[in-house]
Amino acid sequence: MKSLLLIICIAWTHITFGQTSYFPPINGTWETTDPNSLGWCMDELQPLYQYLDTTNSKGFIVLKDGKIVLEKYFGNFTQDSSWYWASAGKSLTAFAIGIAQQKGLLSIDNPVSNYLGDGWTSCTKAQEEKITVRHLLMMSSGLDDNTSNPFCNEPSCLTYKAEPGTRWAYNTGVYSLLIKIIEKITGQDYNLFISKNIGIPTGMKGLWISAQGELYITKVQTMARFGLLILNHGVWANNDILQDSNYFQAMVNTSQPMNQAYGFLWWLNGKQTFMVPGLPIQLPGSLVPNAPQDAYFAMGKYGQIICIVPSQNLVVIRMGDDPGNNEQLVSPIYLDKIFTYLNKIICNPASVQSSKKVESVVIYPNPVINSIIWANPNNLSIKTIEFYNAHGQLLQTIQPKRQFADVSSFKPGTYIALFKDQNHVLIGQSQFIKI
């Protein structure tokens, strides 16, 4: 997979890696970057805006290194107008579940019955107890998605179809139980939980409405704030909002074998196959072929889109009405078309690279048998280390207390170590051979 192999290329060739050094103030003006200063081809901008306009867009934003590079509103819609996220809000809920687990309020590996009690489905008790919170996040509960009301989460609508974890099916009614769980375990309205734990620290202002699939209504810039938070792995400025890096990585990587392009309520690019709502077959290729292969997305009905591109340090936001391409619940084909225009604008590959140099970290002994030690002569502020195999697969994330790590469980082969600071920014890298 190209997205994972990109990590290997970074480590082997010592190129720079995207980072965000800017966060907008909670109240105040969001700083901008002139796209001309990035070497972008601005003569290609109007065709993009024309396409967005003719496909019923309301707002569009592109962030680079946290700053606004492109921002456009259409018709009577303005910077102060609000619109709904539709199912893009599912990805926000996945983040909220991570916070709830971080607080010790739940474990995603516990049965849903632990939090909602018995009888939350029409299944037998034995069937029901096999369904965990993780299954809801993965859309693999095994509950039947063929219902007359796709938003229904009452027991009468939740019937057995397959063993949990064996079938992927997009099911909004089942998803909405995650919100019920948060409200049950906190004793709080979901609006309050989101506002207190995510909104206030980041400046996100919105209203969650529990109707027709759970709707989050915000301004376009609020959606962009959430995208920036995700780009930075749950860190906002110096506030580590989601500290559980293992959960975050699980959220934005393949969660089950049926749909490689689905994490925890996030859509993933660069996989060998993908599935889409309502079509129970695997389709070949990347979900959004013209988007960077390491990109991942929150997507909702009629083209509500948050696109995260870690390798380019970009966030792309689109809000609007039905683009008219016959896609209903999610819009990968529409997003792919947007990227055909956007790629022509971002015509200078160097413009999407961060200016901060990634240092080479010396690991010894190398080759290694059981454990590694690393030198740190420049006093890098190393907070986490990620270990990848030669195929670009993340194997382990640690938070070292000393300059030592146990790799005895790794199979013989070549490995990459990425060293990151407290903001999850890549500051060092190394390669080693395990024998």
N, C-alpha and C positions, 0 to 999 in steps of 0.2 A: 504494500500500500504506500502510495507516494507520500501521504501525509506523515507517516511514521518514518519513512526513509529520509524525509527532510531533516529529522533530528540527527540522524547519523551523518548526513552531509554537513550539518553545522559543526558537529564535533570534530570531524575529520579534516575539514578545510579551514577551520578557524575563522569563519566569516562572522559578521555581527548578527545579533538576534534582536527581535523587536522588544521594546519595552515601553511602558508608559510612565512619563515623569510628570504629567500634568493631570490634575483633577479639577473640575469646575467648582467654584464656591457653592455652598449650600444655597445662598441667596446672592445673586449678582450675575454679571455678564460672563458667559462662556467664551473663553478665548478662541480665536480662530487662527488658522494658518492659510496663507495665500497659496492656492494650488500651483500657481506659477513658480513659486519658490521651490516646489518639489520637482519641478521639471515636467509637470503633467501637461498633456496636450489639450489645451482648453478649447481648441476649435472643434473638439468632439463633444463638448458639453451640451450644446443645444439639442443634438439628436437624442441624447439621453433624456433631457427634460421634456422634450416633445413626446417621447414614448411614454414616459411616466404620466404626462398630462392626458394623453389619449386613452390611457388604461385606468382612468378614474383614481389616480393617486391623489392623496391629500397632503402628505408631507414626506420629505426624503432628507436624510442626513447621512453624511459620511464623516467619521472621525478618524484621524491619524495621530497616533501618539497622544490620544486623549483630547485633542483640539479639533474643532469643527473645520473641515476643509470644504465641504459642500453642504448647503442647507437651502431647501427650496420648498415653497408651499404653493398649492394650486387652487384656482377658483377663489371662493370666499374663505377658505381655510387659512388660518394664520398661526403664528408661533404660539399664540395664546388659546387656540382651539384645542378641544379634546376629542379623542376617538377611542374605540375599544380595541383591545388586544386580541380578542377571540382566543383561539387555542394557543397563541403565543404565550398566554398567561400560564399555561401548563408548565412551561420551563421555569417561570418564577416560583411556582409551587414546589417544583423539585428542589430549588435552592432553599425554600422555606423549610422543607422536610429535613434537609441537611442541618439547618440551624437548630431545629427541634431535637434532632439526634445529638448534636453537639452539646445542647443544654441538659442532656440526660433524660429527656421527656419521653423518648421512644427509642427503639432499635428497629431498623428497617428489616431485620431478619426475624422479628417476632410476628406471630400470626395477627392478622387484622382484628381477630376476635379479642385479643388482649386489650384493645382500645375501644372497640365498638360493641363488645359483648357478643353473646351467641345470638344467632338468628338474623344477622344482617344480610343474609342471602336466603334463597329458597333451596339451597343445597342441604345435604345431610350434614350433621355436625362434624363427622369425620372429613368430609370433603371441604367444608368451610375452614376447618382448622389448619389445612395445608396451605391456605392462601396467606402469604406474608405481605407486609408493606412493600418490600422490594418488588414483589410481583406486580403490584399496582403501578409502581414507578416504571417498570419495564413494559407495561401493557401486555403482560403474559399471565394474567390471573386465571385463565381457563374459563372465565365466565362468558356466556353467549353474548356476542355483540349484535346479533340479529334481532333487535327489539323494535317495537313500533315507536317508542320514544327514546331517542339516543341519549337524552339528558337524564333519564330516570335512574335514580340510585336507590329506589325502594326495594325491599326484598323480593317483591313479586316480579321485578324486572331483572333480577340477578340470578340467573339459572345456570346450572352446570353444563359445560360444553366439552371440556378436556382437562386433563391433569394440569395443575399450575406449572408454569415454566416450560410447557411443551408446545404452546401455540401463541403466536403473536397476533393480536387483533386490536386495532385502534378503538377505544371504548371510552367515550367522554363521561358517561354515567359512572362507570367504575372509577375513573380518575378522580371524579369529584369527591369520592370518599376520603381522599387524602386531606381535603379541606375539613371534612367532618372530624377526622382524627385530630387535626391540630386544634380545632375548637374544643374537642372533648378533653384533650389532655392539658390544655392551658386554661380552660374556663373562660376564654376570651373570644370575642368576635374576630374573624379572620382579618378584617380590615385593621384592627388594632394590632394584631400580631405582625402583619406586614409593615405597618407604619412604624412601630416601635423598633423592630429588629433590622429592617432594611431601609424604609423610607426616610426616617429621621437622620440616620448616619450618612445617607448619600444625597439627600435633597430630592428624592423621588416622592412626588405627590400624586395620589390617585385615589380612586374609589372602586372598591370591589363589590360587585353586585351578584348575589347568589340567585341567578335566574338564567335559564336557557344556556346551561353549560358553564356557568361561572364566568363573568365578564369583568375585566379590569379596564378602567377608563382613565386615560391620562393624556397629557400633552406629548407631542412627539419627542421633545427633549428629555422627558422623563423616561421614555423607552430607551433613549440613547444612554442615559445614566446607567440603567440596568445593564445594557450591553457593555459599557465601560467597566462596570463592576465584574462582570463575567470574564472579560478580556484579561483582567488582573487577578483571576483565580479567587475571587471573593474578597479581595482587599480593596479598600477605598482610602486613598492617601495612607495614613499610618494606622488605620482602623482595620484589623483583620476580622472581618465580619463572619466569614466562614473559615474557621481555622483547620477544619478536618480535610487535609489535602487528599487523603485516600477516597473520601466520599466525593470530592470534587472531580477527581480523575475518573471515578466510576460513572459519574453523571455525564461526562462528555466523551465517553468511550463506549464501544459496543457492549451492551448489557446482557445479551442473550444471543444464541446462534441463529435464531430464525430470521431476524431482521438486523443485519449487520449495521445498518444506518440509523440505529436507534439506541440512545443511551438511557438515562433516566429522564424521560420527557423532553429530550433534546434530539434533534435530527443531525446526523453526522455525514459529512462528505468523504469522498476518497475511499469508499469501501468497494469490495468486489461485486456485491449485490445489494439490493435494497427492496423494501416493501413499502406500499403506500396504503392509506386507509381504504377499506372496502374492496381490496383486491388481494385475495389470499395466496398469492404466488410471489416468488422472488424474481426480481427483474435484474438483468445484468448491468454492471457499470456503476459509476458514481451517481449519487442523487442529483447533483447540480454540476454537470461536467465542465462548464465554463468558469465555475468558481474555483478558488484555490482548494487543493485537495485536503488541506488540514482544516478547512472551515467547518463550523457547525452552526446550527440554526435553531431559533425559536420561530415557529410558523403557525399562523392562524388563518381562519376562514377569510377568503377574499384578499389574500396577499398581505396580511399583517406579518411583518418579517423583522427579526433581529438576526443579523449575520455577524459572526465573530471570526476573524481571520488572524490567528496568533502569529503566523509567519510574517505577516505584513503589518501587524499592529493596527489593524483596521476594524472598525465597527460600521456596519451598513444597516440603516433603518429605513423601512418603507411602511407607511400607514395609508389606508385608502379603502375605497369601495371595490366592488367586483371588477377585476381587470378584464373580464369577458373572455377568458380562455378555457372555460368549462372545467377548471379546477375548483373544487369546492372547499374541502376541509384544510388542505395545505397546498402550497403553490410552488413546488420545485421547478416546474417548467417555466413559470413566469419569472422566478428569480434567476434562472439560467439566462433568460433573454436580457434581463437587467445587466447581468455581468458581461454579456457580449458588448454592450455599450460602455460599461464602466471600465472594462479592460482596455478599450481604445483611449480612454482618458488617462488611465494610469499607464502611460506609455514608456515611462522611464523606470526600469526595474530597480535601480538604485534608490529611487525615491521612497520605497516602502521599507527600506532597511533602517534600523536604528543606528544612531551614531556612536553608541557605547560599545567599546571593544570587549569581547569576551576573552578572559585570560585563560591560558593553558595551565592546568593544575598538575603537578607531578605526583604520580601515585607509585608507591613502592611497597613490597617487591613487585616486580612486573616482568615475567608472569607471576601470578599469585596462586596460592594453594587454598587457603582458608579465609584470610583476612587481609585488608588493605589499610595502609596509612598514607595520608597525603600531606605534602608540604604546603605551607601557606605563608610564604615570605612577605607577601604584600598585605597581609592581615585582611583578607576578604571577609566580609560579614556573612558567613555561610550559615544559613538557617535550615535549609533542606537539601537533600541530595536525591536525585532520581537516577535509577539504574535502568538502562535499556539494553536489549540484546541486539545482535547484528541485523535483525529484521525490523528494528525500530519499535519493538513491543516493550511497553513499560512493565518492568518486573517488580520493582520495589521502590518505595519512597521512605526515606528516613529523616529524622531530625537529630543530627549528631550532637552529642554532648562533648565528645572529644574528636580528635583527628584520626578516627578509627572506625572501620565498618566490617562486619562479618559477612562474607560472601560465600561461605562454605556450601550453601544450598544451591548455588548456581552451577549449571552444567558446564563442562569444558567448552571454551569458545571465546569470542571477542565481545567485549562489553563497552558501553559508553556510560560515563558518569557526568551528569549535569548538576552543577552547583548553583543554588539560587539563594537570594537574600530574603529578608523579611517580607518584601513585597512580591515575592515569587518571580523576580526578574533574574534572568540568567546572567551570572557574573563569572562563571568559570566552567571549564569542561576538561575531560580527560578520557583516555581510552586505556583499557588493560586487557590482558589475556588471562583467563582462568584455566588452570591445568588440573 
